């Protein structure tokens, strides 16, 4: 089972920006019901794309600096980083196929 990386303001640069493979970041908060609904979908994507992308979660309540830097205004938001740049932004609860299609376009 592919593990999701717990991201923080402190490790975001190393784990995401400097990553040699694309990274899907799930920006979420504990109080966000759509975030909880999205979590199993993100876990399935982590498993299906294992070895092709890394998947991480960033709690926006605890890591406001990174959330502000990337303009996270709504939760959940998924950003796919490639080469240190945010290339894909998916806002809100989306079906798995829609997320997978957007990711596949960048790989």
CNS distance restraints for C-alpha pairs under 8 A (distance, minus, plus):
assign (resid   1 and name CA) (resid  47 and name CA) 6.03 0.50 0.50
assign (resid   2 and name CA) (resid  43 and name CA) 7.71 0.50 0.50
assign (resid   2 and name CA) (resid  46 and name CA) 5.72 0.50 0.50
assign (resid   2 and name CA) (resid  47 and name CA) 5.05 0.50 0.50
assign (resid   2 and name CA) (resid  50 and name CA) 6.19 0.50 0.50
assign (resid   3 and name CA) (resid  46 and name CA) 7.35 0.50 0.50
assign (resid   3 and name CA) (resid  55 and name CA) 7.65 0.50 0.50
assign (resid   4 and name CA) (resid  43 and name CA) 7.37 0.50 0.50
assign (resid   4 and name CA) (resid  46 and name CA) 7.13 0.50 0.50
assign (resid   4 and name CA) (resid  54 and name CA) 7.56 0.50 0.50
assign (resid   4 and name CA) (resid  55 and name CA) 5.20 0.50 0.50
assign (resid   4 and name CA) (resid  56 and name CA) 4.94 0.50 0.50
assign (resid   4 and name CA) (resid  57 and name CA) 6.70 0.50 0.50
assign (resid   5 and name CA) (resid  54 and name CA) 7.90 0.50 0.50
assign (resid   5 and name CA) (resid  55 and name CA) 6.29 0.50 0.50
assign (resid   5 and name CA) (resid  56 and name CA) 4.29 0.50 0.50
assign (resid   5 and name CA) (resid  57 and name CA) 6.21 0.50 0.50
assign (resid   6 and name CA) (resid  56 and name CA) 5.79 0.50 0.50
assign (resid   6 and name CA) (resid  57 and name CA) 5.28 0.50 0.50
assign (resid   6 and name CA) (resid  58 and name CA) 6.37 0.50 0.50
assign (resid   7 and name CA) (resid  11 and name CA) 6.19 0.50 0.50
assign (resid   7 and name CA) (resid  12 and name CA) 5.85 0.50 0.50
assign (resid   7 and name CA) (resid  15 and name CA) 7.65 0.50 0.50
assign (resid   7 and name CA) (resid  56 and name CA) 6.02 0.50 0.50
assign (resid   7 and name CA) (resid  57 and name CA) 5.60 0.50 0.50
assign (resid   7 and name CA) (resid  58 and name CA) 4.85 0.50 0.50
assign (resid   7 and name CA) (resid  59 and name CA) 7.65 0.50 0.50
assign (resid   8 and name CA) (resid  12 and name CA) 5.73 0.50 0.50
assign (resid   8 and name CA) (resid  58 and name CA) 6.10 0.50 0.50
assign (resid   8 and name CA) (resid  59 and name CA) 7.55 0.50 0.50
assign (resid   8 and name CA) (resid  62 and name CA) 7.81 0.50 0.50
assign (resid   8 and name CA) (resid  63 and name CA) 5.86 0.50 0.50
assign (resid   8 and name CA) (resid  66 and name CA) 7.87 0.50 0.50
assign (resid   9 and name CA) (resid  13 and name CA) 8.00 0.50 0.50
assign (resid   9 and name CA) (resid  63 and name CA) 5.42 0.50 0.50
assign (resid   9 and name CA) (resid  64 and name CA) 7.77 0.50 0.50
assign (resid   9 and name CA) (resid  65 and name CA) 6.46 0.50 0.50
assign (resid   9 and name CA) (resid  66 and name CA) 5.62 0.50 0.50
assign (resid  11 and name CA) (resid  15 and name CA) 5.96 0.50 0.50
assign (resid  12 and name CA) (resid  16 and name CA) 5.44 0.50 0.50
assign (resid  12 and name CA) (resid  17 and name CA) 6.88 0.50 0.50
assign (resid  12 and name CA) (resid  66 and name CA) 7.75 0.50 0.50
assign (resid  13 and name CA) (resid  17 and name CA) 4.78 0.50 0.50
assign (resid  13 and name CA) (resid  18 and name CA) 6.06 0.50 0.50
assign (resid  14 and name CA) (resid  18 and name CA) 5.15 0.50 0.50
assign (resid  14 and name CA) (resid  19 and name CA) 6.80 0.50 0.50
assign (resid  15 and name CA) (resid  19 and name CA) 5.75 0.50 0.50
assign (resid  16 and name CA) (resid  22 and name CA) 7.93 0.50 0.50
assign (resid  16 and name CA) (resid  23 and name CA) 5.96 0.50 0.50
assign (resid  16 and name CA) (resid  81 and name CA) 6.98 0.50 0.50
assign (resid  16 and name CA) (resid  84 and name CA) 6.74 0.50 0.50
assign (resid  17 and name CA) (resid  81 and name CA) 7.28 0.50 0.50
assign (resid  17 and name CA) (resid  83 and name CA) 7.00 0.50 0.50
assign (resid  17 and name CA) (resid  84 and name CA) 3.95 0.50 0.50
assign (resid  17 and name CA) (resid  85 and name CA) 7.02 0.50 0.50
assign (resid  18 and name CA) (resid  83 and name CA) 7.48 0.50 0.50
assign (resid  18 and name CA) (resid  84 and name CA) 6.04 0.50 0.50
assign (resid  19 and name CA) (resid  23 and name CA) 7.32 0.50 0.50
assign (resid  19 and name CA) (resid  83 and name CA) 7.32 0.50 0.50
assign (resid  19 and name CA) (resid  84 and name CA) 7.15 0.50 0.50
assign (resid  20 and name CA) (resid  83 and name CA) 7.14 0.50 0.50
assign (resid  21 and name CA) (resid  52 and name CA) 6.77 0.50 0.50
assign (resid  21 and name CA) (resid  53 and name CA) 5.75 0.50 0.50
assign (resid  21 and name CA) (resid  54 and name CA) 7.04 0.50 0.50
assign (resid  21 and name CA) (resid  82 and name CA) 6.88 0.50 0.50
assign (resid  21 and name CA) (resid  83 and name CA) 7.58 0.50 0.50
assign (resid  22 and name CA) (resid  52 and name CA) 7.30 0.50 0.50
assign (resid  22 and name CA) (resid  53 and name CA) 4.93 0.50 0.50
assign (resid  22 and name CA) (resid  54 and name CA) 6.40 0.50 0.50
assign (resid  22 and name CA) (resid  80 and name CA) 6.77 0.50 0.50
assign (resid  22 and name CA) (resid  81 and name CA) 5.45 0.50 0.50
assign (resid  22 and name CA) (resid  82 and name CA) 4.51 0.50 0.50
assign (resid  22 and name CA) (resid  83 and name CA) 7.02 0.50 0.50
assign (resid  22 and name CA) (resid 107 and name CA) 7.99 0.50 0.50
assign (resid  23 and name CA) (resid  53 and name CA) 5.40 0.50 0.50
assign (resid  23 and name CA) (resid  54 and name CA) 4.60 0.50 0.50
assign (resid  23 and name CA) (resid  55 and name CA) 5.59 0.50 0.50
assign (resid  23 and name CA) (resid  56 and name CA) 7.21 0.50 0.50
assign (resid  23 and name CA) (resid  80 and name CA) 5.62 0.50 0.50
assign (resid  23 and name CA) (resid  81 and name CA) 5.10 0.50 0.50
assign (resid  23 and name CA) (resid  82 and name CA) 6.67 0.50 0.50
assign (resid  24 and name CA) (resid  53 and name CA) 6.99 0.50 0.50
assign (resid  24 and name CA) (resid  54 and name CA) 6.21 0.50 0.50
assign (resid  24 and name CA) (resid  55 and name CA) 4.75 0.50 0.50
assign (resid  24 and name CA) (resid  56 and name CA) 6.24 0.50 0.50
assign (resid  24 and name CA) (resid  78 and name CA) 6.69 0.50 0.50
assign (resid  24 and name CA) (resid  79 and name CA) 5.75 0.50 0.50
assign (resid  24 and name CA) (resid  80 and name CA) 4.37 0.50 0.50
assign (resid  24 and name CA) (resid  81 and name CA) 6.31 0.50 0.50
assign (resid  25 and name CA) (resid  55 and name CA) 5.94 0.50 0.50
assign (resid  25 and name CA) (resid  56 and name CA) 4.85 0.50 0.50
assign (resid  25 and name CA) (resid  57 and name CA) 5.61 0.50 0.50
assign (resid  25 and name CA) (resid  58 and name CA) 6.96 0.50 0.50
assign (resid  25 and name CA) (resid  78 and name CA) 5.52 0.50 0.50
assign (resid  25 and name CA) (resid  79 and name CA) 5.23 0.50 0.50
assign (resid  25 and name CA) (resid  80 and name CA) 6.26 0.50 0.50
assign (resid  25 and name CA) (resid  81 and name CA) 7.68 0.50 0.50
assign (resid  26 and name CA) (resid  42 and name CA) 7.78 0.50 0.50
assign (resid  26 and name CA) (resid  55 and name CA) 7.68 0.50 0.50
assign (resid  26 and name CA) (resid  56 and name CA) 6.12 0.50 0.50
assign (resid  26 and name CA) (resid  57 and name CA) 4.60 0.50 0.50
assign (resid  26 and name CA) (resid  58 and name CA) 6.10 0.50 0.50
assign (resid  26 and name CA) (resid  76 and name CA) 7.04 0.50 0.50
assign (resid  26 and name CA) (resid  77 and name CA) 6.13 0.50 0.50
assign (resid  26 and name CA) (resid  78 and name CA) 4.72 0.50 0.50
assign (resid  26 and name CA) (resid  79 and name CA) 6.83 0.50 0.50
assign (resid  27 and name CA) (resid  57 and name CA) 6.02 0.50 0.50
assign (resid  27 and name CA) (resid  58 and name CA) 4.96 0.50 0.50
assign (resid  27 and name CA) (resid  59 and name CA) 6.17 0.50 0.50
assign (resid  27 and name CA) (resid  60 and name CA) 6.24 0.50 0.50
assign (resid  27 and name CA) (resid  67 and name CA) 7.52 0.50 0.50
assign (resid  27 and name CA) (resid  72 and name CA) 7.74 0.50 0.50
assign (resid  27 and name CA) (resid  75 and name CA) 6.73 0.50 0.50
assign (resid  27 and name CA) (resid  76 and name CA) 5.78 0.50 0.50
assign (resid  27 and name CA) (resid  77 and name CA) 5.23 0.50 0.50
assign (resid  27 and name CA) (resid  78 and name CA) 6.11 0.50 0.50
assign (resid  27 and name CA) (resid  79 and name CA) 7.94 0.50 0.50
assign (resid  28 and name CA) (resid  32 and name CA) 6.99 0.50 0.50
assign (resid  28 and name CA) (resid  35 and name CA) 5.70 0.50 0.50
assign (resid  28 and name CA) (resid  57 and name CA) 7.11 0.50 0.50
assign (resid  28 and name CA) (resid  58 and name CA) 6.20 0.50 0.50
assign (resid  28 and name CA) (resid  59 and name CA) 5.16 0.50 0.50
assign (resid  28 and name CA) (resid  60 and name CA) 5.87 0.50 0.50
assign (resid  28 and name CA) (resid  75 and name CA) 5.86 0.50 0.50
assign (resid  28 and name CA) (resid  76 and name CA) 5.26 0.50 0.50
assign (resid  28 and name CA) (resid  77 and name CA) 7.11 0.50 0.50
assign (resid  29 and name CA) (resid  35 and name CA) 7.00 0.50 0.50
assign (resid  29 and name CA) (resid  59 and name CA) 5.16 0.50 0.50
assign (resid  29 and name CA) (resid  60 and name CA) 5.71 0.50 0.50
assign (resid  29 and name CA) (resid  61 and name CA) 6.06 0.50 0.50
assign (resid  29 and name CA) (resid  75 and name CA) 7.51 0.50 0.50
assign (resid  29 and name CA) (resid  76 and name CA) 7.96 0.50 0.50
assign (resid  30 and name CA) (resid  35 and name CA) 7.86 0.50 0.50
assign (resid  30 and name CA) (resid  36 and name CA) 7.80 0.50 0.50
assign (resid  30 and name CA) (resid  59 and name CA) 7.53 0.50 0.50
assign (resid  32 and name CA) (resid  36 and name CA) 6.67 0.50 0.50
assign (resid  32 and name CA) (resid  75 and name CA) 7.03 0.50 0.50
assign (resid  32 and name CA) (resid  76 and name CA) 7.60 0.50 0.50
assign (resid  33 and name CA) (resid  37 and name CA) 6.41 0.50 0.50
assign (resid  34 and name CA) (resid  38 and name CA) 6.11 0.50 0.50
assign (resid  34 and name CA) (resid  75 and name CA) 7.60 0.50 0.50
assign (resid  34 and name CA) (resid  76 and name CA) 6.64 0.50 0.50
assign (resid  34 and name CA) (resid  92 and name CA) 7.35 0.50 0.50
assign (resid  34 and name CA) (resid  93 and name CA) 5.88 0.50 0.50
assign (resid  35 and name CA) (resid  39 and name CA) 6.27 0.50 0.50
assign (resid  35 and name CA) (resid  75 and name CA) 6.72 0.50 0.50
assign (resid  35 and name CA) (resid  76 and name CA) 5.13 0.50 0.50
assign (resid  35 and name CA) (resid  93 and name CA) 7.30 0.50 0.50
assign (resid  36 and name CA) (resid  40 and name CA) 7.88 0.50 0.50
assign (resid  37 and name CA) (resid  41 and name CA) 7.83 0.50 0.50
assign (resid  37 and name CA) (resid  93 and name CA) 7.54 0.50 0.50
assign (resid  38 and name CA) (resid  42 and name CA) 6.29 0.50 0.50
assign (resid  38 and name CA) (resid  76 and name CA) 7.78 0.50 0.50
assign (resid  38 and name CA) (resid  93 and name CA) 6.10 0.50 0.50
assign (resid  38 and name CA) (resid  94 and name CA) 7.69 0.50 0.50
assign (resid  39 and name CA) (resid  43 and name CA) 6.22 0.50 0.50
assign (resid  40 and name CA) (resid  44 and name CA) 6.25 0.50 0.50
assign (resid  41 and name CA) (resid  45 and name CA) 6.31 0.50 0.50
assign (resid  41 and name CA) (resid  95 and name CA) 7.99 0.50 0.50
assign (resid  41 and name CA) (resid  96 and name CA) 5.96 0.50 0.50
assign (resid  42 and name CA) (resid  46 and name CA) 6.14 0.50 0.50
assign (resid  42 and name CA) (resid  55 and name CA) 7.92 0.50 0.50
assign (resid  43 and name CA) (resid  47 and name CA) 6.38 0.50 0.50
assign (resid  44 and name CA) (resid  48 and name CA) 6.16 0.50 0.50
assign (resid  45 and name CA) (resid  49 and name CA) 5.90 0.50 0.50
assign (resid  45 and name CA) (resid  96 and name CA) 7.83 0.50 0.50
assign (resid  45 and name CA) (resid 100 and name CA) 7.16 0.50 0.50
assign (resid  46 and name CA) (resid  50 and name CA) 5.76 0.50 0.50
assign (resid  46 and name CA) (resid  53 and name CA) 7.58 0.50 0.50
assign (resid  46 and name CA) (resid  54 and name CA) 7.07 0.50 0.50
assign (resid  46 and name CA) (resid  55 and name CA) 5.82 0.50 0.50
assign (resid  49 and name CA) (resid  53 and name CA) 5.91 0.50 0.50
assign (resid  50 and name CA) (resid  54 and name CA) 7.11 0.50 0.50
assign (resid  52 and name CA) (resid 107 and name CA) 7.98 0.50 0.50
assign (resid  58 and name CA) (resid  63 and name CA) 7.08 0.50 0.50
assign (resid  59 and name CA) (resid  63 and name CA) 6.08 0.50 0.50
assign (resid  60 and name CA) (resid  64 and name CA) 5.36 0.50 0.50
assign (resid  60 and name CA) (resid  66 and name CA) 7.89 0.50 0.50
assign (resid  60 and name CA) (resid  67 and name CA) 5.87 0.50 0.50
assign (resid  63 and name CA) (resid  67 and name CA) 6.62 0.50 0.50
assign (resid  64 and name CA) (resid  68 and name CA) 5.95 0.50 0.50
assign (resid  65 and name CA) (resid  69 and name CA) 6.14 0.50 0.50
assign (resid  66 and name CA) (resid  70 and name CA) 6.40 0.50 0.50
assign (resid  67 and name CA) (resid  71 and name CA) 6.23 0.50 0.50
assign (resid  67 and name CA) (resid  72 and name CA) 5.25 0.50 0.50
assign (resid  68 and name CA) (resid  72 and name CA) 6.03 0.50 0.50
assign (resid  72 and name CA) (resid  77 and name CA) 6.98 0.50 0.50
assign (resid  74 and name CA) (resid  91 and name CA) 6.83 0.50 0.50
assign (resid  74 and name CA) (resid  92 and name CA) 7.20 0.50 0.50
assign (resid  75 and name CA) (resid  91 and name CA) 6.94 0.50 0.50
assign (resid  75 and name CA) (resid  92 and name CA) 6.14 0.50 0.50
assign (resid  76 and name CA) (resid  91 and name CA) 6.15 0.50 0.50
assign (resid  76 and name CA) (resid  92 and name CA) 5.13 0.50 0.50
assign (resid  76 and name CA) (resid  93 and name CA) 6.65 0.50 0.50
assign (resid  77 and name CA) (resid  89 and name CA) 7.01 0.50 0.50
assign (resid  77 and name CA) (resid  90 and name CA) 5.68 0.50 0.50
assign (resid  77 and name CA) (resid  91 and name CA) 4.45 0.50 0.50
assign (resid  77 and name CA) (resid  92 and name CA) 6.00 0.50 0.50
assign (resid  78 and name CA) (resid  88 and name CA) 7.88 0.50 0.50
assign (resid  78 and name CA) (resid  89 and name CA) 5.78 0.50 0.50
assign (resid  78 and name CA) (resid  90 and name CA) 5.03 0.50 0.50
assign (resid  78 and name CA) (resid  91 and name CA) 6.40 0.50 0.50
assign (resid  79 and name CA) (resid  86 and name CA) 6.08 0.50 0.50
assign (resid  79 and name CA) (resid  87 and name CA) 7.22 0.50 0.50
assign (resid  79 and name CA) (resid  88 and name CA) 5.51 0.50 0.50
assign (resid  79 and name CA) (resid  89 and name CA) 4.68 0.50 0.50
assign (resid  79 and name CA) (resid  90 and name CA) 6.46 0.50 0.50
assign (resid  80 and name CA) (resid  86 and name CA) 5.68 0.50 0.50
assign (resid  80 and name CA) (resid  87 and name CA) 5.71 0.50 0.50
assign (resid  80 and name CA) (resid  88 and name CA) 5.00 0.50 0.50
assign (resid  80 and name CA) (resid  89 and name CA) 6.70 0.50 0.50
assign (resid  80 and name CA) (resid 103 and name CA) 7.19 0.50 0.50
assign (resid  81 and name CA) (resid  85 and name CA) 5.13 0.50 0.50
assign (resid  81 and name CA) (resid  86 and name CA) 4.31 0.50 0.50
assign (resid  81 and name CA) (resid  87 and name CA) 5.63 0.50 0.50
assign (resid  81 and name CA) (resid  88 and name CA) 7.22 0.50 0.50
assign (resid  82 and name CA) (resid  86 and name CA) 6.54 0.50 0.50
assign (resid  82 and name CA) (resid  87 and name CA) 6.39 0.50 0.50
assign (resid  87 and name CA) (resid 106 and name CA) 7.82 0.50 0.50
assign (resid  88 and name CA) (resid 102 and name CA) 7.21 0.50 0.50
assign (resid  88 and name CA) (resid 103 and name CA) 7.56 0.50 0.50
assign (resid  90 and name CA) (resid  94 and name CA) 7.90 0.50 0.50
assign (resid  90 and name CA) (resid  99 and name CA) 7.43 0.50 0.50
assign (resid  94 and name CA) (resid  98 and name CA) 6.51 0.50 0.50
assign (resid  94 and name CA) (resid  99 and name CA) 6.73 0.50 0.50
assign (resid  95 and name CA) (resid  99 and name CA) 6.61 0.50 0.50
assign (resid  96 and name CA) (resid 100 and name CA) 6.05 0.50 0.50
assign (resid  97 and name CA) (resid 101 and name CA) 5.94 0.50 0.50
assign (resid  98 and name CA) (resid 102 and name CA) 6.39 0.50 0.50
assign (resid  99 and name CA) (resid 103 and name CA) 6.29 0.50 0.50
assign (resid 100 and name CA) (resid 104 and name CA) 6.01 0.50 0.50
assign (resid 101 and name CA) (resid 105 and name CA) 6.35 0.50 0.50
assign (resid 102 and name CA) (resid 106 and name CA) 7.09 0.50 0.50
assign (resid 103 and name CA) (resid 107 and name CA) 6.70 0.50 0.50
